[in-house]
């Protein structure tokens, strides 16, 4: 069993057994038929993934690494807020007639700010500091910009990443670690998707900055399982897990802006049957 599988199983069991229900409360999300989408939730879930030991793709079901990477690059590399720049349709429900999701996600990454070194956006600043000030405790991004929330078609869920560099004893290369902060997460639909995305991001930034990938710490304020997902989750966590896959990142790419979704691959990725047609609350 991969460590990622064990983390996922333990988290889901904890939510189901010890979580609180929102049934009967005033909730925003609705199912396609208009029914309120209630959840069982846990507050303050923290999961740690050691990327130096394994790549955290669960094997209970397949996580589409190229599609997950594509969405991450859409935000972090293309800095786009338009679904026409994506190769999937996961954002279609929140886009306007022009394909825009408003001043959300990639839009915020592309806003340039004035520093003494010049004008840089958030991603460029992260890369600059990792290369020039690696032990800084100020290397982070933030998408939750209050002045623009009213112009976002969806408030950011995964909204902040804090990077922290360490040097392990006896090693010359520095180790890149990251904390992903998420205000809310649909555990079935998005948990491993987000974990895989940001594991790839840490690997990519580590490679272009001459570092090794270290820990990814995932902090979720509201980790929830929707009512219609409960039987799916119960079946999923009873499946037979497999060993973690091997992760391949194109070693030739040394510039973050040159990566594509084709530069990542999972080898020996054996998984359980994919779950199709998961109902999504909007």
C-alpha positions as CSV (number, residue, x, y, z in Angstrom):
1,X,0.0,0.0,0.0
2,X,1.2,3.5,-0.8
3,X,1.5,6.0,2.0
4,X,-0.9,8.2,0.1
5,X,-3.5,5.5,0.1
6,X,-3.2,5.1,3.8
7,X,-3.4,8.8,4.4
8,X,-6.5,9.0,2.2
9,X,-8.2,6.0,3.9
10,X,-7.5,7.3,7.4
11,X,-8.8,10.8,6.5
12,X,-12.0,9.5,5.0
13,X,-12.7,7.2,7.9
14,X,-12.1,10.0,10.4
15,X,-14.5,12.3,8.5
16,X,-17.2,9.6,8.3
17,X,-16.8,8.5,12.0
18,X,-16.0,11.7,13.7
19,X,-17.2,14.5,11.4
20,X,-20.1,16.8,11.8
21,X,-23.1,16.9,9.4
22,X,-24.5,20.1,7.8
23,X,-27.8,18.4,7.0
24,X,-30.7,20.8,7.7
25,X,-28.4,23.9,7.7
26,X,-28.4,26.7,5.2
27,X,-25.8,25.6,2.6
28,X,-24.8,27.3,-0.7
29,X,-24.0,24.2,-2.9
30,X,-26.8,22.5,-4.8
31,X,-27.1,19.3,-6.8
32,X,-28.1,19.4,-10.4
33,X,-31.7,18.8,-9.5
34,X,-31.7,21.7,-7.1
35,X,-31.5,19.7,-3.9
36,X,-29.2,21.1,-1.2
37,X,-25.8,19.4,-1.1
38,X,-25.1,18.6,2.5
39,X,-21.8,17.3,3.8
40,X,-20.1,15.4,6.6
41,X,-17.0,17.5,7.5
42,X,-13.9,17.7,9.6
43,X,-12.2,21.0,10.5
44,X,-8.5,21.4,10.3
45,X,-7.3,18.3,8.5
46,X,-3.5,18.2,8.0
47,X,-1.8,15.6,5.8
48,X,1.9,15.3,5.2
49,X,3.5,13.7,2.1
50,X,7.3,13.1,1.9
51,X,8.0,13.5,-1.8
52,X,11.5,12.2,-1.3
53,X,10.0,8.8,-0.4
54,X,7.2,8.4,-2.9
55,X,4.9,10.2,-5.3
56,X,1.5,10.7,-3.6
57,X,-0.9,9.4,-6.2
58,X,-3.5,7.1,-4.6
59,X,-4.0,3.7,-6.2
60,X,-7.5,3.1,-4.9
61,X,-8.6,4.7,-8.2
62,X,-6.6,6.5,-10.9
63,X,-5.7,10.2,-10.7
64,X,-5.1,11.7,-14.1
65,X,-1.7,13.2,-13.6
66,X,-1.5,15.0,-17.0
67,X,-4.9,16.6,-16.6
68,X,-4.1,17.6,-13.0
69,X,-0.8,19.0,-14.1
70,X,-2.5,20.9,-17.0
71,X,-4.8,22.7,-14.6
72,X,-1.9,23.5,-12.2
73,X,0.1,25.0,-15.1
74,X,-3.0,26.9,-16.3
75,X,-2.8,28.7,-13.0
76,X,0.9,28.9,-12.2
77,X,2.5,29.0,-15.6
78,X,-0.1,30.4,-18.1
79,X,-1.6,32.5,-15.3
80,X,-4.9,32.2,-17.1
81,X,-8.4,32.7,-16.0
82,X,-9.9,31.5,-19.3
83,X,-11.1,27.9,-19.8
84,X,-10.1,28.0,-23.5
85,X,-6.5,27.7,-22.3
86,X,-7.3,24.4,-20.6
87,X,-7.4,21.0,-22.2
88,X,-10.2,19.8,-19.9
89,X,-13.7,20.9,-19.1
90,X,-13.5,20.9,-15.3
91,X,-14.1,24.7,-15.1
92,X,-16.9,25.0,-17.6
93,X,-19.6,25.4,-15.0
94,X,-18.0,28.6,-13.6
95,X,-17.1,30.3,-16.9
96,X,-18.9,33.1,-18.6
97,X,-19.8,33.3,-22.3
98,X,-16.3,34.4,-23.1
99,X,-14.7,31.5,-21.1
100,X,-13.5,33.7,-18.2
101,X,-13.8,32.7,-14.5
102,X,-13.3,36.3,-13.4
103,X,-10.4,37.7,-11.4
104,X,-9.6,34.3,-9.9
105,X,-6.7,31.8,-9.8
106,X,-4.4,32.5,-12.7
107,X,-5.5,36.1,-13.0
108,X,-4.1,36.8,-9.5
109,X,-0.8,34.9,-10.3
110,X,-0.3,37.2,-13.3
111,X,-0.7,40.5,-11.4
112,X,2.7,42.2,-11.2
113,X,3.9,43.9,-8.0
114,X,6.7,46.4,-7.4
115,X,9.8,45.1,-5.6
116,X,13.2,46.7,-5.2
117,X,14.4,44.2,-7.8
118,X,11.7,45.3,-10.2
119,X,8.2,44.4,-11.3
120,X,7.3,40.7,-10.7
121,X,4.2,38.6,-10.4
122,X,3.8,36.0,-7.6
123,X,5.3,33.1,-9.4
124,X,8.3,35.0,-10.7
125,X,8.9,36.2,-7.1
126,X,8.8,32.7,-5.7
127,X,11.3,31.5,-8.3
128,X,13.6,34.5,-7.8
129,X,13.6,34.0,-4.0
130,X,14.2,30.3,-4.2
131,X,17.2,30.9,-6.4
132,X,18.5,34.0,-4.5
133,X,17.1,33.9,-1.0
134,X,16.3,30.3,-0.4
135,X,16.2,30.4,3.4
136,X,13.7,33.3,3.4
137,X,10.6,32.7,5.4
138,X,8.6,35.0,3.1
139,X,8.3,32.8,0.0
140,X,4.6,32.4,-0.5
141,X,1.7,33.0,-2.9
142,X,-1.9,34.1,-2.1
143,X,-4.9,34.0,-4.4
144,X,-7.5,35.1,-1.8
145,X,-7.5,38.8,-2.7
146,X,-10.4,40.4,-0.9
147,X,-10.7,43.4,-3.1
148,X,-11.3,41.1,-6.1
149,X,-13.6,38.5,-4.6
150,X,-16.7,40.1,-6.0
151,X,-15.3,39.7,-9.5
152,X,-14.4,36.0,-9.0
153,X,-16.9,33.4,-10.4
154,X,-15.7,31.0,-7.6
155,X,-13.7,31.9,-4.5
156,X,-10.3,30.2,-4.5
157,X,-10.3,26.8,-2.7
158,X,-6.6,26.1,-2.7
159,X,-5.5,29.6,-2.1
160,X,-2.0,29.8,-0.7
161,X,1.3,28.0,-0.8
162,X,4.2,28.7,1.5
163,X,7.6,27.4,0.4
164,X,10.4,26.6,2.9
165,X,13.9,25.4,2.1
166,X,16.0,23.2,4.4
167,X,19.4,21.6,4.1
168,X,19.6,18.1,5.4
169,X,22.8,17.1,7.2
170,X,25.4,15.6,4.9
171,X,23.7,16.8,1.7
172,X,24.9,19.6,-0.5
173,X,21.6,20.1,-2.4
174,X,18.9,22.1,-0.7
175,X,15.4,20.5,0.0
176,X,12.3,22.3,-1.1
177,X,9.2,21.9,1.1
178,X,5.7,23.5,0.7
179,X,2.5,24.0,2.7
180,X,-0.7,24.1,0.7
181,X,-3.5,25.9,2.4
182,X,-7.0,25.1,1.3
183,X,-10.2,26.7,2.8
184,X,-12.5,24.0,1.5
185,X,-12.3,20.6,-0.2
186,X,-14.6,18.1,-1.8
187,X,-12.7,15.0,-0.7
188,X,-13.9,12.6,-3.3
189,X,-13.7,14.8,-6.3
190,X,-10.6,16.9,-5.5
191,X,-8.4,15.6,-2.7
192,X,-5.9,13.5,-4.5
193,X,-6.2,15.7,-7.6
194,X,-4.9,18.7,-5.6
195,X,-2.2,16.6,-3.8
196,X,-0.9,15.4,-7.1
197,X,-1.0,18.9,-8.6
198,X,1.1,20.5,-5.9
199,X,3.4,17.5,-5.6
200,X,4.2,18.1,-9.3
201,X,4.7,21.8,-8.7
202,X,7.2,21.1,-5.9
203,X,9.1,18.7,-8.1
204,X,9.1,21.2,-11.0
205,X,10.3,24.2,-8.9
206,X,12.9,22.0,-7.1
207,X,14.3,20.9,-10.5
208,X,14.5,24.4,-12.0
209,X,16.0,25.8,-8.8
210,X,18.6,23.0,-8.3
211,X,17.0,21.5,-5.3
212,X,15.5,18.2,-4.1
213,X,11.7,17.8,-3.4
214,X,10.9,17.4,0.3
215,X,7.6,17.5,2.2
216,X,4.3,18.7,0.9
217,X,2.0,19.6,3.9
218,X,-1.7,19.9,3.0
219,X,-3.8,21.9,5.4
220,X,-7.6,21.8,4.8
221,X,-9.8,24.0,6.9
222,X,-13.1,22.3,5.8
223,X,-12.5,18.7,4.5
224,X,-15.9,17.3,3.5
225,X,-17.7,14.4,2.0
226,X,-20.9,15.2,0.2
227,X,-24.0,13.2,1.2
228,X,-24.3,11.6,-2.3
229,X,-20.6,10.7,-2.1
230,X,-20.8,8.8,1.1
231,X,-21.6,5.3,-0.4
232,X,-18.9,5.9,-3.1
233,X,-16.3,6.8,-0.4
234,X,-17.2,3.8,1.7
235,X,-16.7,1.4,-1.2
236,X,-13.5,3.2,-2.3
237,X,-11.7,2.9,1.0
238,X,-12.4,-0.8,1.2
239,X,-10.6,-1.5,-2.1
240,X,-7.3,-3.2,-2.3
241,X,-4.5,-0.6,-2.6
242,X,-1.3,-1.1,-4.6
243,X,2.3,0.1,-4.3
244,X,3.0,3.8,-5.1
245,X,3.9,4.5,-8.7
246,X,7.2,6.0,-9.9
247,X,7.2,9.6,-10.9
248,X,9.0,10.9,-14.0
249,X,9.7,14.5,-14.7
250,X,11.5,15.5,-17.9
251,X,15.1,16.2,-16.6
252,X,15.9,18.3,-19.7
253,X,13.6,21.2,-18.6
254,X,15.4,23.8,-16.5
255,X,12.9,26.7,-17.0
256,X,9.6,26.5,-15.2
257,X,7.9,28.2,-18.2
258,X,9.0,25.4,-20.5
259,X,7.2,22.6,-18.7
260,X,4.1,21.1,-20.4
261,X,1.7,18.3,-19.2
262,X,3.7,16.0,-21.4
263,X,6.8,16.4,-19.2
264,X,5.2,14.3,-16.4
265,X,4.5,10.6,-16.2
266,X,3.6,7.9,-13.6
267,X,5.2,4.6,-14.2
268,X,4.0,1.3,-12.8
269,X,0.8,3.0,-11.8
270,X,-1.6,0.1,-10.9
271,X,-5.0,1.2,-9.7
272,X,-8.5,0.1,-8.8
273,X,-11.3,0.7,-11.2
274,X,-12.0,4.4,-12.1
275,X,-15.2,5.9,-10.6
276,X,-17.3,7.5,-13.4
277,X,-20.0,10.1,-13.3
278,X,-19.3,11.5,-9.8
279,X,-22.1,13.9,-9.0
280,X,-20.7,17.4,-8.5
281,X,-22.3,20.0,-6.3
282,X,-22.3,23.5,-7.8
